[in-house]
Amino acid sequence: DQQVKQNSPSLSVQEGRISILNCDYTNSMFDYFLWYKKYPAEGPTFLISISSIKDKNEDGRFTVFLNKSAKHLSLHIVPSQPGDSAVYFCAATNCGGAGSYQLTFGKGTKLSVIP
Amino acid sequence: DAGVIQSPRHEVTEMGQEVTLRCKPISGHNSLFWYRQTMMRGLELLIYFNNNVPIDDSGMPEDRFSAKMPNASFSTLKIQPSEPRDSAVYFCASSYENEQFFGPGTRLTVL
């Protein structure tokens, strides 16, 4: 049973527009969420995170929104740039619980930003 | 810091052979994770260590897989004997708290 789901395997967006990547989770014990970005032939790199005590976290062009009641988070990239083309993974964890620091990943969404 | 270092970057082997993947975590990190990425299953956690001690190996698919962490700066993932269905990219990651830092991965092909 997938506890973290990214239902869109791929997304295409025009350069300069907003990219919205979505993620749903089922485990109500998750209280910390992360987004990772992965280029081909490289390992995933940390992008941005959010704690469950917040509903929004912003870092430059990247903003993550968390809706705890819906068990849903999203990553907004604005404006999108061709260099943002990559696979984006959503991840979640339960801070302080058994298996602390163990992340559960979604399957990823491949973002293509078209020049 | 050089980041997480994995070797080899690519490995091609024949079914039945032993394969050993290596990882050097970032200095000062106390947790180390081994993942496998496939198209079908995405990024799966195989095993993780905290302070060199295996904490959860429930993701290890079979007894053919084993992992060790003899000290804070080195870990191995061994597959013996290897099978074609083990073909995947294997990532090692290390962390101090929640943010994990990944190595570049080892692409394993078992013929």
Backbone of each chain as ProteinMPNN parsed JSONL, in Angstrom:
{"seq_chain_A": "DQQVKQNSPSLSVQEGRISILNCDYTNSMFDYFLWYKKYPAEGPTFLISISSIKDKNEDGRFTVFLNKSAKHLSLHIVPSQPGDSAVYFCAATNCGGAGSYQLTFGKGTKLSVIP", "coords_chain_A": {"N_chain_A": [[0.844, -1.196, 0.0], [0.683, 2.078, -1.022], [1.917, 4.747, 0.728], [2.562, 7.311, 0.164], [1.602, 9.219, -2.501], [2.007, 10.131, -5.839], [0.147, 11.113, -8.249], [0.347, 11.99, -10.838], [2.312, 11.036, -13.397], [3.736, 12.571, -15.173], [4.301, 15.968, -16.316], [3.81, 18.796, -18.301], [4.886, 22.082, -18.91], [4.748, 25.473, -19.936], [7.557, 27.605, -20.368], [8.05, 30.135, -17.954], [5.498, 30.012, -16.972], [3.387, 28.8, -14.253], [4.285, 25.881, -12.443], [2.683, 23.144, -11.017], [2.959, 20.665, -8.769], [1.636, 17.738, -7.426], [0.871, 15.884, -4.409], [-0.217, 13.214, -2.43], [-0.953, 11.784, 0.768], [-1.357, 8.985, 2.999], [-0.837, 8.204, 5.583], [-1.523, 9.299, 8.701], [0.286, 9.864, 10.647], [2.479, 11.045, 9.599], [4.492, 13.915, 9.753], [6.257, 15.621, 8.648], [7.426, 16.893, 5.64], [8.943, 16.549, 2.456], [10.403, 17.747, -0.594], [12.115, 16.457, -3.342], [14.419, 16.805, -6.033], [15.325, 15.381, -9.109], [17.781, 14.917, -11.483], [18.596, 13.261, -14.609], [20.817, 10.478, -14.302], [21.831, 11.334, -11.918], [21.786, 11.56, -8.285], [18.847, 12.052, -6.202], [18.187, 15.416, -5.111], [17.773, 17.51, -2.309], [15.084, 19.8, -2.088], [12.992, 21.466, -0.902], [11.207, 21.771, 2.202], [8.538, 21.067, 4.585], [7.03, 21.493, 7.721], [4.449, 19.916, 9.657], [3.261, 21.777, 11.266], [2.997, 24.02, 9.881], [1.415, 25.648, 7.041], [2.423, 26.518, 4.744], [5.437, 27.015, 2.96], [8.076, 28.895, 1.732], [10.588, 29.347, -0.722], [12.371, 31.234, -2.556], [11.671, 30.734, -5.91], [10.192, 28.551, -5.346], [7.465, 27.081, -3.679], [5.904, 25.344, -1.101], [2.843, 23.908, -0.268], [0.727, 22.812, 2.33], [-1.986, 20.808, 3.118], [-3.402, 19.62, 5.707], [-5.816, 18.44, 6.511], [-6.806, 17.383, 4.197], [-4.806, 15.706, 3.617], [-2.799, 16.375, 1.766], [-0.278, 17.725, -0.292], [1.412, 20.282, -2.156], [3.693, 21.392, -4.65], [4.751, 24.422, -5.841], [6.108, 26.032, -8.589], [7.32, 29.0, -9.649], [8.418, 31.688, -11.634], [8.37, 29.01, -14.04], [11.296, 27.408, -15.285], [13.419, 26.258, -17.969], [15.538, 24.782, -16.875], [14.364, 23.638, -14.707], [13.32, 21.294, -15.458], [12.948, 18.024, -14.636], [12.748, 15.082, -12.544], [10.479, 15.063, -9.911], [10.292, 14.228, -6.556], [8.109, 13.499, -3.939], [8.273, 13.286, -0.411], [7.831, 11.841, 2.856], [7.804, 11.846, 6.457], [7.803, 10.699, 9.902], [8.578, 12.568, 12.441], [10.51, 11.758, 15.202], [9.129, 9.472, 15.727], [9.001, 5.829, 15.694], [11.523, 4.635, 13.635], [12.535, 7.06, 12.972], [13.559, 9.666, 10.829], [13.375, 8.087, 8.643], [12.421, 8.159, 5.394], [9.506, 8.121, 3.384], [8.881, 7.711, 0.063], [7.19, 9.109, -2.79], [6.359, 8.028, -6.18], [7.274, 9.799, -8.004], [7.159, 12.662, -10.222], [7.561, 13.582, -13.518], [8.704, 16.541, -14.66], [8.472, 18.67, -17.39], [9.695, 21.536, -18.765], [8.848, 23.69, -21.196], [10.607, 25.553, -23.55]], "CA_chain_A": [[0.0, 0.0, 0.0], [1.499, 3.272, -1.122], [1.548, 5.763, 1.715], [2.779, 8.614, -0.467], [1.205, 9.022, -3.888], [2.081, 11.205, -6.815], [-0.716, 10.496, -9.251], [0.69, 12.412, -12.199], [3.678, 10.614, -13.727], [4.435, 13.591, -15.951], [3.659, 17.28, -16.419], [4.497, 19.722, -19.213], [4.516, 23.466, -18.631], [5.467, 26.459, -20.745], [8.494, 28.452, -19.637], [7.47, 31.371, -17.429], [4.224, 29.732, -16.306], [3.483, 28.121, -12.965], [4.218, 24.417, -12.383], [2.098, 22.67, -9.763], [3.116, 19.226, -8.603], [0.782, 17.328, -6.319], [1.258, 14.707, -3.628], [-1.176, 12.834, -1.396], [-0.427, 10.772, 1.681], [-2.418, 8.301, 3.727], [-0.445, 7.974, 6.965], [-1.763, 10.51, 9.485], [1.415, 10.076, 11.557], [3.498, 11.858, 8.923], [4.439, 15.298, 10.211], [7.296, 16.41, 8.0], [7.325, 16.548, 4.229], [10.067, 17.079, 1.687], [10.441, 17.573, -2.043], [13.428, 16.238, -3.915], [14.499, 16.979, -7.472], [16.313, 14.453, -9.636], [18.17, 14.959, -12.886], [19.081, 11.957, -15.084], [22.164, 10.034, -13.942], [22.244, 11.92, -10.639], [20.929, 11.242, -7.169], [17.89, 13.114, -5.834], [18.704, 16.487, -4.265], [16.75, 18.151, -1.495], [14.62, 21.066, -2.648], [12.275, 22.263, 0.076], [10.458, 20.933, 3.132], [7.536, 21.749, 5.393], [6.575, 20.798, 8.919], [2.981, 19.895, 9.73], [2.743, 22.915, 12.033], [2.828, 25.113, 8.935], [0.667, 25.283, 5.839], [3.112, 27.075, 3.575], [6.852, 27.353, 3.103], [8.504, 29.488, 0.472], [12.028, 29.522, -0.906], [12.582, 31.734, -3.911], [10.604, 30.398, -6.861], [9.538, 27.311, -4.904], [6.584, 27.17, -2.528], [5.179, 24.113, -0.799], [1.607, 24.098, 0.487], [0.29, 21.597, 3.012], [-3.376, 20.764, 3.584], [-3.397, 18.421, 6.564], [-7.136, 17.793, 6.561], [-6.946, 16.622, 2.959], [-3.592, 14.899, 3.467], [-2.365, 16.752, 0.426], [0.665, 18.829, -0.42], [1.734, 20.627, -3.526], [4.887, 22.198, -4.892], [4.536, 25.409, -6.89], [7.331, 26.629, -9.127], [6.91, 30.118, -10.497], [8.097, 31.151, -12.948], [9.086, 27.793, -14.411], [12.421, 27.601, -16.189], [13.822, 24.983, -18.589], [16.41, 24.045, -15.947], [13.554, 22.945, -13.702], [12.915, 20.004, -16.018], [13.537, 16.977, -13.806], [11.744, 14.293, -11.832], [10.282, 15.577, -8.563], [9.791, 13.235, -5.611], [7.546, 13.912, -2.673], [8.652, 12.345, 0.641], [7.222, 12.151, 4.148], [8.344, 11.116, 7.593], [7.227, 10.963, 11.218], [9.685, 12.985, 13.283], [10.458, 11.298, 16.577], [8.485, 8.174, 15.859], [9.848, 4.688, 15.35], [11.964, 4.833, 12.258], [12.803, 8.478, 12.752], [14.42, 10.016, 9.709], [13.115, 7.213, 7.512], [11.52, 8.827, 4.47], [8.701, 7.349, 2.448], [8.855, 8.48, -1.175], [6.281, 8.844, -3.886], [7.031, 7.484, -7.359], [7.858, 10.882, -8.775], [6.494, 13.309, -11.36], [8.542, 14.135, -14.44], [8.323, 17.872, -15.13], [9.152, 19.179, -18.59], [9.411, 22.947, -18.99], [9.067, 23.899, -22.628], [11.056, 26.94, -23.812]], "C_chain_A": [[0.88, 1.246, 0.0], [1.035, 4.324, -0.138], [1.737, 7.178, 1.182], [2.532, 8.43, -1.962], [1.379, 10.291, -4.703], [1.373, 10.663, -8.05], [-0.423, 10.919, -10.683], [2.12, 11.999, -12.508], [4.46, 11.692, -14.475], [3.594, 14.859, -16.042], [4.49, 18.128, -17.367], [3.974, 21.127, -18.998], [5.349, 24.379, -19.527], [6.393, 27.276, -19.844], [7.813, 29.746, -19.198], [6.149, 31.166, -16.704], [4.464, 29.041, -14.971], [3.427, 26.598, -13.16], [3.65, 24.043, -11.021], [2.193, 21.162, -9.733], [2.4, 18.808, -7.325], [1.235, 16.026, -5.674], [0.186, 14.458, -2.576], [-0.555, 11.783, -0.489], [-1.577, 10.18, 2.493], [-2.113, 8.138, 5.215], [-0.569, 9.262, 7.776], [-0.642, 10.792, 10.49], [2.521, 10.909, 10.908], [3.361, 13.314, 9.381], [5.536, 16.167, 9.609], [7.396, 15.923, 6.571], [8.441, 17.248, 3.453], [9.817, 16.881, 0.198], [11.896, 17.441, -2.468], [13.316, 16.382, -5.43], [15.594, 16.051, -7.988], [16.519, 14.664, -11.13], [18.645, 13.566, -13.306], [20.532, 11.706, -14.676], [22.713, 10.73, -12.694], [21.335, 11.427, -9.534], [19.944, 12.365, -6.892], [18.568, 14.16, -4.946], [17.544, 17.17, -3.553], [16.385, 19.517, -2.069], [14.007, 21.964, -1.575], [11.5, 21.332, 0.987], [9.426, 21.763, 3.878], [7.166, 20.868, 6.573], [5.058, 20.876, 8.976], [2.404, 21.03, 10.565], [2.545, 24.137, 11.139], [1.931, 24.674, 7.792], [1.326, 25.811, 4.569], [4.575, 27.315, 3.922], [7.369, 27.783, 1.748], [10.01, 29.637, 0.436], [12.269, 29.936, -2.351], [11.405, 31.404, -4.812], [9.773, 29.19, -6.422], [8.713, 27.544, -3.641], [5.905, 25.826, -2.335], [3.995, 24.463, 0.08], [1.191, 22.771, 1.089], [-1.151, 21.763, 3.487], [-3.534, 19.481, 4.387], [-4.738, 17.698, 6.551], [-7.355, 16.937, 5.328], [-5.793, 15.662, 2.74], [-3.011, 15.11, 2.066], [-1.313, 17.845, 0.523], [0.972, 19.067, -1.887], [2.988, 21.494, -3.549], [4.587, 23.12, -6.066], [5.891, 25.977, -7.31], [6.886, 27.767, -10.043], [7.975, 31.2, -10.485], [8.918, 29.91, -13.254], [10.174, 28.117, -15.421], [12.832, 26.26, -16.792], [14.719, 24.142, -17.687], [15.66, 23.34, -14.832], [13.096, 21.579, -14.195], [13.679, 18.889, -15.315], [12.402, 16.104, -13.285], [11.689, 14.803, -10.393], [9.643, 14.5, -7.693], [9.264, 13.936, -4.368], [7.948, 12.865, -1.632], [8.042, 12.798, 1.965], [7.861, 11.312, 5.238], [7.596, 11.484, 8.868], [8.386, 11.287, 12.153], [9.502, 12.435, 14.694], [9.754, 9.974, 16.755], [9.466, 7.045, 15.612], [10.242, 4.819, 13.893], [12.158, 6.295, 11.946], [13.798, 8.649, 11.619], [14.262, 9.064, 8.536], [12.07, 7.882, 6.633], [10.764, 7.812, 3.635], [8.495, 8.213, 1.215], [7.673, 8.11, -2.053], [7.074, 8.367, -5.094], [7.597, 8.557, -8.277], [6.96, 11.392, -9.882], [7.581, 13.926, -12.23], [8.018, 15.458, -14.992], [9.153, 18.24, -16.347], [8.726, 20.627, -18.778], [9.831, 23.275, -20.419], [9.459, 25.344, -22.886], [10.092, 27.676, -24.75]], "O_chain_A": [[1.705, 1.446, 0.891], [-0.121, 4.744, -0.173], [1.14, 8.126, 1.691], [3.165, 7.596, -2.609], [0.954, 11.375, -4.304], [1.928, 9.859, -8.798], [-0.887, 10.286, -11.631], [3.055, 12.559, -11.936], [5.689, 11.728, -14.421], [2.374, 14.843, -15.875], [5.715, 18.179, -17.26], [2.765, 21.343, -18.913], [6.505, 24.087, -19.832], [6.05, 27.594, -18.705], [7.091, 30.372, -19.974], [5.719, 32.016, -15.924], [5.601, 28.736, -14.609], [2.623, 26.094, -13.944], [4.086, 24.564, -9.995], [1.595, 20.466, -10.553], [2.542, 19.444, -6.28], [1.886, 15.189, -6.298], [-0.265, 15.389, -1.909], [0.273, 10.986, -0.929], [-2.63, 10.799, 2.649], [-3.027, 7.954, 6.019], [0.19, 10.207, 7.565], [-0.628, 11.851, 11.117], [3.401, 11.419, 11.601], [2.264, 13.872, 9.395], [5.72, 17.314, 10.015], [7.445, 14.722, 6.305], [8.823, 18.379, 3.756], [9.108, 15.962, -0.211], [12.772, 18.187, -2.032], [12.27, 16.118, -6.025], [16.66, 15.943, -7.383], [15.583, 14.601, -11.926], [19.053, 12.773, -12.458], [21.363, 12.614, -14.703], [23.919, 10.714, -12.449], [20.239, 10.932, -9.8], [20.171, 13.505, -7.298], [19.422, 13.823, -4.125], [16.476, 17.376, -4.129], [17.253, 20.288, -2.48], [14.458, 23.091, -1.369], [11.167, 20.215, 0.59], [9.432, 22.993, 3.817], [7.011, 19.655, 6.438], [4.453, 21.79, 8.415], [1.189, 21.231, 10.578], [2.002, 25.154, 11.569], [1.708, 23.48, 7.59], [0.844, 25.576, 3.461], [4.909, 27.755, 5.023], [7.132, 27.118, 0.739], [10.635, 30.005, 1.431], [12.358, 29.098, -3.248], [10.266, 31.759, -4.506], [8.773, 28.853, -7.055], [9.192, 28.123, -2.666], [5.391, 25.238, -3.286], [4.122, 25.214, 1.047], [1.288, 21.728, 0.442], [-1.489, 22.732, 4.167], [-3.766, 18.405, 3.836], [-4.78, 16.468, 6.579], [-8.006, 15.894, 5.394], [-5.8, 14.888, 1.783], [-2.774, 14.168, 1.309], [-1.44, 18.775, 1.32], [0.816, 18.187, -2.733], [3.292, 22.219, -2.601], [4.216, 22.664, -7.147], [6.71, 26.351, -6.47], [6.197, 27.566, -11.043], [8.405, 31.603, -9.405], [10.044, 29.777, -12.776], [10.009, 28.974, -16.29], [12.608, 25.22, -16.172], [14.661, 22.914, -17.734], [16.237, 22.541, -14.095], [12.542, 20.794, -13.425], [14.906, 18.82, -15.39], [11.231, 16.366, -13.561], [12.721, 14.957, -9.739], [8.603, 13.936, -8.034], [9.896, 14.842, -3.827], [7.963, 11.673, -1.939], [7.772, 13.982, 2.167], [8.386, 10.226, 4.99], [6.849, 12.462, 8.902], [9.094, 10.387, 12.605], [8.452, 12.628, 15.307], [9.785, 9.406, 17.847], [10.643, 7.291, 15.346], [9.405, 5.079, 13.028], [11.974, 6.731, 10.81], [14.748, 7.878, 11.475], [14.95, 9.217, 7.527], [10.954, 8.142, 7.083], [11.306, 6.783, 3.232], [7.987, 9.33, 1.316], [7.214, 6.968, -2.065], [8.303, 8.304, -5.053], [8.321, 8.249, -9.223], [6.118, 10.667, -10.41], [8.417, 14.692, -11.75], [7.013, 15.491, -15.703], [10.379, 18.134, -16.335], [7.539, 20.916, -18.934], [10.998, 23.155, -20.794], [8.74, 26.263, -22.495], [10.315, 28.843, -25.073]]}, "seq_chain_B": "DAGVIQSPRHEVTEMGQEVTLRCKPISGHNSLFWYRQTMMRGLELLIYFNNNVPIDDSGMPEDRFSAKMPNASFSTLKIQPSEPRDSAVYFCASSYENEQFFGPGTRLTVL", "coords_chain_B": {"N_chain_B": [[32.723, 19.587, 1.461], [32.681, 16.386, -0.163], [30.285, 15.219, -0.611], [27.963, 12.444, -0.724], [29.517, 9.468, -1.598], [29.541, 7.025, -4.067], [30.387, 3.799, -5.292], [30.767, 1.087, -7.644], [29.962, 3.391, -10.383], [28.649, 2.29, -12.473], [27.681, -1.044, -13.079], [28.002, -4.067, -14.65], [27.028, -7.325, -14.801], [26.967, -10.926, -14.754], [24.27, -13.187, -14.379], [24.067, -14.85, -11.278], [26.511, -14.098, -10.322], [28.418, -12.496, -7.707], [27.723, -9.294, -6.37], [28.982, -6.246, -5.235], [28.207, -3.228, -3.799], [29.309, 0.037, -2.965], [29.543, 2.578, -0.444], [30.257, 5.823, 0.734], [29.411, 7.82, 3.299], [28.428, 11.261, 4.057], [30.67, 13.029, 6.072], [30.132, 13.12, 9.558], [27.426, 12.672, 9.422], [24.878, 10.627, 10.839], [23.132, 8.714, 10.044], [22.449, 6.238, 7.592], [21.297, 5.23, 4.425], [20.06, 2.782, 2.177], [18.741, 2.638, -1.039], [16.623, 1.429, -3.686], [15.927, 2.04, -7.046], [13.43, 1.572, -9.382], [11.539, 1.417, -12.458], [9.013, 0.38, -12.085], [8.504, 0.326, -9.303], [9.417, 2.633, -8.215], [11.214, 4.61, -5.85], [12.587, 2.71, -3.479], [13.075, 1.973, -0.07], [15.649, 0.024, 1.147], [17.27, -0.702, 3.375], [18.237, 0.782, 6.518], [20.721, 2.406, 8.503], [21.593, 3.502, 11.76], [23.916, 5.301, 13.487], [25.771, 3.317, 12.719], [24.441, 0.956, 13.179], [22.194, -1.494, 12.037], [18.856, -0.588, 11.573], [16.346, -0.931, 10.367], [15.584, -3.396, 8.238], [13.577, -4.275, 6.683], [12.921, -3.762, 4.102], [14.637, -5.126, 2.489], [14.799, -7.269, -0.178], [15.264, -10.092, -0.381], [17.037, -12.931, 1.033], [19.297, -12.938, -0.437], [20.281, -10.46, -0.501], [22.403, -8.362, 1.357], [23.636, -6.096, 3.838], [26.198, -4.042, 5.202], [27.741, -2.036, 7.719], [30.582, -1.263, 8.685], [31.952, 0.835, 9.85], [31.698, 4.373, 10.601], [32.16, 5.617, 8.212], [31.771, 4.064, 5.978], [29.932, 1.803, 3.953], [28.484, -1.23, 2.704], [26.558, -2.845, 0.173], [25.531, -5.951, -0.642], [24.882, -8.37, -3.13], [24.134, -11.625, -3.578], [23.482, -14.761, -4.835], [23.437, -12.756, -7.822], [20.569, -11.724, -9.783], [18.746, -11.291, -12.881], [16.458, -9.687, -12.35], [17.314, -8.014, -10.39], [18.366, -5.847, -11.545], [18.731, -2.415, -11.566], [18.795, 1.002, -10.345], [20.816, 1.77, -7.686], [20.776, 3.62, -4.792], [22.625, 5.344, -2.317], [22.181, 7.106, 0.693], [22.768, 9.692, 3.093], [22.244, 11.128, 6.351], [21.801, 13.691, 8.874], [19.686, 14.788, 10.259], [16.392, 15.237, 9.265], [16.735, 15.749, 6.531], [17.852, 14.071, 3.785], [20.825, 13.261, 2.061], [21.741, 12.37, -1.108], [23.759, 9.971, -2.866], [25.3, 9.623, -6.167], [24.395, 7.277, -7.226], [24.402, 3.776, -8.243], [24.294, 2.133, -11.216], [23.042, -0.898, -11.853], [23.312, -3.705, -13.877], [22.182, -6.827, -14.545], [22.889, -9.554, -16.382]], "CA_chain_B": [[32.543, 18.133, 1.521], [32.47, 15.813, -1.488], [28.977, 14.614, -0.702], [27.936, 10.987, -0.602], [30.276, 8.856, -2.689], [29.173, 5.645, -4.349], [31.148, 3.123, -6.342], [31.042, 1.773, -8.894], [28.826, 4.125, -10.921], [27.963, 1.332, -13.332], [28.131, -2.415, -12.897], [27.34, -5.051, -15.49], [27.49, -8.632, -14.352], [26.15, -12.046, -15.223], [23.438, -13.85, -13.367], [24.783, -15.789, -10.423], [27.722, -13.498, -9.77], [28.28, -11.644, -6.525], [27.884, -7.87, -6.645], [29.152, -5.431, -4.025], [28.107, -1.791, -4.01], [29.981, 0.707, -1.861], [29.059, 3.934, -0.138], [30.906, 6.622, 1.779], [28.481, 8.902, 3.646], [28.991, 12.558, 4.413], [31.259, 13.022, 7.409], [29.292, 13.727, 10.59], [26.064, 12.149, 9.349], [24.783, 9.432, 11.672], [22.205, 7.747, 9.448], [22.776, 5.863, 6.205], [20.162, 4.555, 3.81], [20.216, 2.179, 0.845], [17.494, 2.623, -1.799], [16.644, 0.884, -5.039], [14.953, 2.708, -7.908], [13.007, 0.907, -10.609], [10.4, 2.08, -13.09], [7.75, -0.14, -11.573], [8.29, 0.52, -7.871], [9.936, 3.919, -7.778], [12.351, 4.635, -4.923], [12.264, 1.843, -2.348], [14.093, 1.865, 0.972], [16.042, -1.358, 1.394], [17.764, -0.828, 4.739], [18.935, 1.957, 6.985], [21.58, 2.299, 9.678], [21.753, 4.672, 12.605], [25.155, 5.086, 14.252], [26.381, 2.083, 12.209], [23.625, -0.193, 13.56], [21.003, -1.634, 11.166], [17.628, -0.306, 12.324], [15.199, -1.504, 9.684], [15.968, -4.042, 6.974], [12.37, -4.914, 6.165], [12.839, -3.537, 2.665], [15.557, -6.006, 1.759], [13.865, -8.169, -0.847], [15.506, -11.514, -0.141], [18.287, -13.23, 1.735], [20.427, -12.73, -1.345], [20.745, -9.097, -0.238], [22.916, -8.104, 2.697], [24.304, -4.804, 3.947], [27.021, -3.873, 6.386], [28.33, -0.722, 7.954], [31.613, -1.57, 9.676], [32.324, 2.056, 10.568], [30.856, 5.53, 10.265], [32.49, 6.214, 6.921], [31.747, 3.084, 4.897], [28.882, 0.793, 3.967], [28.381, -2.036, 1.488], [25.351, -3.606, -0.133], [25.982, -7.102, -1.41], [23.855, -9.243, -3.705], [24.771, -12.897, -3.908], [23.866, -14.504, -6.212], [22.62, -11.742, -8.487], [19.601, -12.183, -10.761], [18.376, -10.193, -13.802], [15.452, -8.787, -11.761], [17.982, -7.075, -9.487], [18.817, -4.696, -12.345], [18.1, -1.194, -11.064], [19.766, 1.977, -9.831], [20.896, 1.688, -6.228], [21.25, 4.868, -4.196], [22.962, 5.453, -0.91], [21.94, 8.453, 1.199], [23.101, 9.859, 4.505], [21.574, 12.278, 6.948], [21.967, 13.963, 10.306], [18.298, 14.877, 10.736], [15.405, 14.757, 8.297], [17.103, 15.921, 5.138], [18.803, 13.065, 3.329], [21.664, 13.632, 0.931], [21.911, 11.169, -1.91], [24.876, 9.804, -3.768], [24.916, 9.626, -7.585], [23.787, 6.0, -7.591], [25.089, 2.738, -9.023], [23.374, 1.471, -12.15], [23.391, -2.315, -11.918], [22.682, -4.512, -14.918], [22.495, -8.252, -14.403], [22.518, -10.198, -17.658]], "C_chain_B": [[32.209, 17.596, 0.142], [31.072, 15.264, -1.65], [29.068, 13.123, -0.505], [28.609, 10.389, -1.833], [29.857, 7.402, -2.832], [30.084, 5.084, -5.423], [30.689, 1.681, -6.446], [29.832, 2.576, -9.355], [27.99, 3.223, -11.818], [28.555, -0.042, -13.08], [27.307, -3.304, -13.821], [27.907, -6.401, -15.11], [26.565, -9.709, -14.894], [25.403, -12.668, -14.049], [24.264, -14.863, -12.591], [26.028, -15.223, -9.784], [27.394, -12.674, -8.527], [28.54, -10.186, -6.913], [28.022, -7.129, -5.317], [29.14, -3.953, -4.393], [28.628, -1.093, -2.754], [29.483, 2.138, -1.687], [29.893, 4.562, 0.957], [29.978, 7.784, 2.101], [29.209, 10.212, 3.914], [29.488, 12.511, 5.86], [30.359, 13.75, 8.398], [27.841, 13.276, 10.549], [25.989, 10.834, 10.121], [23.787, 8.402, 11.14], [22.59, 7.497, 7.996], [21.666, 4.976, 5.666], [20.583, 3.952, 2.469], [18.833, 2.103, 0.201], [17.725, 1.911, -3.128], [15.569, 1.61, -5.843], [14.697, 1.883, -9.15], [11.821, 1.653, -11.182], [9.097, 1.663, -12.422], [7.47, 0.311, -10.135], [8.805, 1.856, -7.359], [11.127, 3.75, -6.852], [11.963, 3.856, -3.667], [13.414, 1.846, -1.345], [14.392, 0.392, 1.228], [16.412, -1.567, 2.862], [18.299, 0.514, 5.193], [19.635, 1.688, 8.304], [21.528, 3.614, 10.448], [22.942, 4.408, 13.522], [25.75, 3.696, 13.989], [25.57, 0.827, 12.518], [22.429, -0.301, 12.613], [19.74, -1.497, 11.997], [16.433, -0.999, 11.687], [15.655, -2.082, 8.361], [14.769, -4.717, 6.323], [12.208, -4.724, 4.664], [13.77, -4.405, 1.849], [14.725, -7.126, 1.139], [14.049, -9.651, -0.514], [16.805, -11.689, 0.618], [19.512, -13.061, 0.845], [21.051, -11.352, -1.124], [21.249, -8.999, 1.199], [23.636, -6.761, 2.693], [25.073, -4.742, 5.254], [27.465, -2.421, 6.495], [29.373, -0.899, 9.046], [32.099, -0.36, 10.456], [31.522, 3.217, 10.015], [31.107, 6.074, 8.87], [32.392, 5.224, 5.762], [30.594, 2.096, 5.071], [28.914, 0.031, 2.647], [27.01, -2.672, 1.401], [25.786, -4.728, -1.06], [24.782, -7.91, -1.897], [24.567, -10.521, -4.145], [23.773, -14.044, -3.765], [22.937, -13.478, -6.86], [21.709, -12.389, -9.529], [19.227, -11.007, -11.667], [17.376, -9.21, -13.191], [16.039, -7.84, -10.723], [18.473, -5.841, -10.234], [18.018, -3.455, -11.951], [19.206, -0.177, -10.785], [19.697, 1.928, -8.311], [21.514, 2.968, -5.691], [21.59, 4.66, -2.728], [22.692, 6.903, -0.505], [22.374, 8.515, 2.655], [22.417, 11.109, 5.037], [22.03, 12.465, 8.386], [20.603, 14.114, 10.96], [17.395, 14.434, 9.585], [15.843, 14.819, 6.847], [18.172, 14.906, 4.755], [19.552, 13.571, 2.102], [22.023, 12.353, 0.182], [23.234, 11.178, -2.669], [24.379, 9.739, -5.207], [24.301, 8.314, -8.056], [24.741, 5.059, -8.315], [24.051, 2.081, -9.91], [23.849, 0.047, -12.321], [22.602, -2.996, -13.026], [23.141, -5.948, -14.741], [21.978, -8.973, -15.644], [22.117, -11.653, -17.465]], "O_chain_B": [[31.532, 18.264, -0.64], [30.704, 14.871, -2.757], [30.125, 12.596, -0.159], [28.304, 10.764, -2.965], [29.822, 6.647, -1.86], [30.499, 5.79, -6.342], [30.263, 1.098, -5.448], [28.762, 2.45, -8.759], [26.772, 3.378, -11.909], [29.763, -0.193, -12.893], [26.077, -3.294, -13.78], [29.123, -6.595, -15.099], [25.499, -9.411, -15.433], [25.859, -12.663, -12.906], [25.048, -15.625, -13.158], [26.552, -15.785, -8.823], [26.265, -12.226, -8.326], [29.454, -9.886, -7.681], [27.255, -7.37, -4.385], [29.953, -3.489, -5.192], [28.422, -1.56, -1.634], [29.067, 2.802, -2.636], [30.199, 3.934, 1.971], [29.775, 8.654, 1.254], [30.437, 10.26, 3.988], [28.8, 12.013, 6.75], [29.881, 14.851, 8.125], [27.102, 13.467, 11.515], [26.913, 10.023, 10.069], [23.622, 7.335, 11.731], [22.997, 8.406, 7.273], [21.162, 4.09, 6.357], [21.365, 4.545, 1.726], [17.883, 1.585, 0.789], [18.849, 1.807, -3.62], [14.44, 1.776, -5.38], [15.624, 1.536, -9.882], [11.17, 2.43, -10.484], [8.196, 2.477, -12.218], [6.333, 0.637, -9.794], [8.641, 2.171, -6.181], [11.951, 2.856, -7.045], [11.113, 4.293, -2.892], [14.58, 1.735, -1.722], [13.483, -0.394, 1.495], [15.925, -2.495, 3.508], [18.763, 1.307, 4.374], [19.204, 0.859, 9.106], [21.433, 4.693, 9.862], [22.97, 3.411, 14.244], [26.171, 2.998, 14.912], [25.986, -0.271, 12.146], [21.722, 0.684, 12.403], [19.563, -2.193, 12.997], [15.604, -1.585, 12.383], [16.066, -1.346, 7.464], [14.928, -5.624, 5.506], [11.443, -5.446, 4.024], [13.688, -4.409, 0.621], [14.026, -7.849, 1.849], [13.065, -10.379, -0.381], [17.566, -10.743, 0.823], [20.64, -13.044, 1.336], [22.196, -11.106, -1.505], [20.61, -9.485, 2.132], [24.18, -6.341, 1.671], [24.664, -5.307, 6.268], [27.55, -1.692, 5.507], [29.069, -0.702, 10.223], [32.594, -0.49, 11.575], [30.755, 3.056, 9.066], [30.342, 6.911, 8.389], [32.881, 5.512, 4.67], [30.318, 1.621, 6.172], [29.315, 0.565, 1.613], [26.386, -2.994, 2.411], [26.341, -4.484, -2.131], [23.805, -8.104, -1.174], [25.478, -10.493, -4.972], [23.265, -14.274, -2.668], [21.775, -13.358, -6.473], [22.018, -13.445, -10.081], [19.374, -9.852, -11.268], [17.438, -8.016, -13.484], [15.339, -6.958, -10.226], [18.947, -4.89, -9.612], [16.788, -3.45, -12.0], [20.391, -0.459, -10.964], [18.617, 2.036, -7.73], [22.618, 3.354, -6.074], [20.932, 3.908, -2.009], [22.948, 7.822, -1.283], [22.35, 7.508, 3.363], [22.062, 12.017, 4.286], [22.561, 11.556, 9.023], [20.38, 13.636, 12.072], [17.612, 13.374, 8.998], [15.378, 14.033, 6.021], [19.26, 14.887, 5.33], [18.98, 14.221, 1.227], [22.536, 11.393, 0.758], [23.751, 12.225, -3.056], [23.174, 9.794, -5.448], [23.749, 8.241, -9.154], [25.736, 5.476, -8.908], [23.055, 1.541, -9.429], [24.926, -0.197, -12.865], [21.379, -2.877, -13.099], [24.335, -6.244, -14.783], [20.776, -8.993, -15.912], [21.778, -12.333, -18.434]]}, "name": "protein", "num_of_chains": 2, "seq": "DQQVKQNSPSLSVQEGRISILNCDYTNSMFDYFLWYKKYPAEGPTFLISISSIKDKNEDGRFTVFLNKSAKHLSLHIVPSQPGDSAVYFCAATNCGGAGSYQLTFGKGTKLSVIPDAGVIQSPRHEVTEMGQEVTLRCKPISGHNSLFWYRQTMMRGLELLIYFNNNVPIDDSGMPEDRFSAKMPNASFSTLKIQPSEPRDSAVYFCASSYENEQFFGPGTRLTVL"}
